[in-house]
């Protein structure tokens, strides 16, 4: 946990390594002891405005960042990497350039900060995606410096008026976004841990089916639907991979959750990866009664939806899991029972 240079910046972008969903939520208690101005960037980052904290604690932003890293490491065993700059964009770019476990502080010297920004690849700027990057590359524009050297009218001609104006500002280090106070999103989580390394895709898909079944039942019991689904895969070396998706139509239906989880898992293209746990979180819950449900005209899907209230009533009367998919009747001797809790 080292820092470099002094900085006039007070925005800290902090990334947490190997934090599961529940730990990520708990981290904000520690962060809030330093500053109340925190914006969650799920699944593993946060923005902090340290302006008030520097005056209150009498410490520099770099010292506050080191203090936070030490507390997170001591309490959760988590390593973290950060960047400090005068605005959100530059703090994020500094974090991108930091050595893992350190905090990179942009220098106070304007010329050095400008050199740092100009040397970044175009994709580093917020607002530039793959398509726009390809369009700019056709004109020989490959770095932020190349973009900054163009007249504003030229950038607007390539990217459009509003986007071009925004990119011209950001290429010169201006970012008008502020740190918006927002904690981690509420959600419901289900985790399935294994007593050994699992390589069998079929067993992993059973775990995802169990999570979808668990979460669907709990959402329906609470009268809620979810708009987002997040999948976190934990490996034998304690590293993790997280993927998420925003649903076109919020849902509490098990088959819909199952389908999204299978798609997220397949997109990982894991080959011989030794998996120790899968965790699923459904987020952005809303009251189901206030949302209209779109008909699919798919007989299998509609039959499954019609059956869900029957399964839910059986679960309330005879206990959770009284009726469940046949694929879960023999989940294997090495898998533990799925565990879940409200986030």
C-alpha positions, 0 to 999 in steps of 0.5 A: 500500500504505497503512494506516489507524489503529492496531489491537489485532487480529492477524488479517490477511485478505489477498487476492491480485489476479490470482494464477494457481494455481501462483503462489498456491501459491508465495506461501505460502513468502513468507507463511511467512517472517512467520508459520507460522500461515497458513490458505489460502482458495483460490483467492486469499486467506489468513488469517494470525495475526500475534500471534507475529510482532509480538513476534518482529519488533517490528513492528505488524500494520499494518507486517507487512502492509505488509512482506508486500505489498511483498515480494509486489509485488517478487517476483511483481508482485502487488497485494494487499488486506487487512484486520486485526481481532481475529478472522477475521470482523472481519479479513475484513470489514475486507478487504471495506471496504479500497481495492484495494491497501491494508490496512484496519485496524480501529480500537482504539476499541471504539465505532468498531469497533462502528459499523463492524460495525453498518453492514455488510449482513447478507450480510457475516456468515458463516453468512448466505446468500441464503435466510436473508437473504431471511427476515430481510429479511421482518422488516425486518432488513437490517443487522448492527446490526438483527440485533444489536438483536434479542433472542437468542430472536427470532433463534433463532425465525427462523433456528433455535436453533443458527444463531440463537445463532451469528448473535447472537454474530457480530452483536456481533463475536464469532467463535470460529473460529481460524486453522487452519494449512492450506496450499493444496490439492494438485492437478494443473494444466493450462494452455493459453495462446494467442498472441492474444486468443481470442473463439471459444467453440468454440476455448475449448471445445477448450482445455477438452477438451484440459485434461480429456483431459490431467488425466484421463490424468495422474490415471489414471496416478497411480492417483488421483481428484479431488474438486474442479475449478477453472477459471481464465480469464485475459483480455487485460487480465491480469484473471482469473475463477475458478470451482470445483466440488466433485464429488458423486463423485470421478473421473479420467474425462475425460468427467466432467471435460470436462462439469464444465468446460463447465458452469463455462465456460458459467456465466461467460456470457462475451460478447466477452471476449478470453481469453488462457489457460485453466487447470484444476486438479483438487484433493483427490486420493485413491487410486482403489483405495480408492474405489467407482465408481458405475455410471451405466447410460449406455451412452455414458459406460460405453463411454468409461470402458471405452475409457480404459484402451486410450487410456492404454496407447497413450499409454504405448507411443507417447507422450502424445496418440497417441490423442485426441479428434477435436476436438483434431486441428486445434486451430488455428494460434494455440494452444500445446500444453497445459502441465501440472504437479503442484501 
